Amino acid sequence: MINTKISEVAKIVDLPVSTIRYYEKMGIITDDYILREQNNYRNYALEIIHYLDVVKKCLVVGFSINDIKSMISKNGMSKDEQTRIIKEKISEIEDAQKKLEDSKQSLNDILELDITCEDGFGKY
């Protein structure tokens, strides 16, 4: 097993060391990925890189730290529950996309009305 120091992991995954420590404290990074030396320095299994990339992607799409913690916990949730939660998130994203598309269309409609603003918005 190849081990990496926290500063190297932080650099590779583009996260502050403090965030990695926070993930440990919250249980997002489990002991499966950490080997403590006698001087209490942390060494991380190389697999932590891919794992943290997945965590970052989950956060970007709107999962909370607690959602992620539940999904990775050995006793947290079943595969079916994980699938359901991910599908719910996809649905939320699709709803947000629809709202954005509707907003975009509304703005295009306003442009097509050729409204001038010299006399105040909406006055012809």
N, C-alpha and C positions, 0 to 999 in steps of 0.2 A: 504494500500500500504506500503510495507516494503521498507525502504530507506537505502542506503549504502553510506558511505563517499568515496571520490575519491581515497584515499590511499587503501582502501579495494578493490574497483573495480580494481584498477591497479594491485594489488597482485593476485587477482583471475584470471584475464584475461592475466596476464603476459605481461603487457604493462607499460612503464614509465608514471608517472602522466603527464609529459609534452606532451606526445603523446595524451592522453585523452583530455587535454586542447586544443591541436592543432585541434583535431577532432571537438571539440565544435566550435572553431573559424572558421573552414572551413565549418561548417554546417553539418558535418557527424553525429554528435550527436545532435539531435534536442531537443527542449525544452520539448518534450513529455516525456523525460527520466530524466529531471532535476527539482529538487525542490530547490529553493534558500531560505536559512534561512534569518532571519533579519540581521544577521551579514555577509551576502553574501557568507557564506559557501555553497558549493554544496552538495546536497544529490541526489543520483541516485536511480531510480526505479530498483528493482532487475532484471527486464527484460533486462536491459542494458548488462548483462553478455552474454546472448545468442546473442544479437544484435552485440556486439563487436567481438564475435567469428566469426560471419558471415562476418563482415568487414575484419577481419584478413585473413580469407580464400579467400576472393575476392582479397585482395592485394597479397597474395601468388601466386595465379594463373595468376597474371599479370594485373589486373585491376588497373587503376590509381585512385587517390583520387577523381579526377573530374568525372571519370566514376561512381564511387560509389555514389558520391554526386548527380549526375543526376538520378541514379537508385532509390535513396531513396526519392528524392524530390517529394512532393505531386503533383507538376505540371511538374515534370521532364520528364518522358517518360511513354508511355503506357506499359501494360503487354506484348503486341506483340513486342514492341521495346526491352524490357528487354530480352525476349526470343531470339530475333534475335541476340542481342549482346552476350548473353551467348553462343549461338550456334556458333557464329563467334570465340569466345575464345576457344571453344572446338576444332574447326577446326584448329586454330593456334597451339594448343597443339599437335594435331594429326600430323600436318606438321612437327613440331619440333621433335616429336618422330620418324617420318620417316627419317628425316635428321640424327638423332642420330643412328638409325638402319643402315642406309647406311654407315655412318662413321665407325661404329663397323665392318660391313662386309668388308669394305676396309682394315681395320687394320688386320682382320683375313686373308684376301687374301695375304697381305704382309707377315704375319707369315708363310703361307703355301708355299710361294716362297722360304723359308729358306735362306733368304739373310743374309750373314755374314758381319760384319762391320769392321773386322780387316784391310781390305784394303780400307776402305771408304764405306760409305753407297751406296748400289746399285751396287758395283763392285764385281765380282765373283772371 
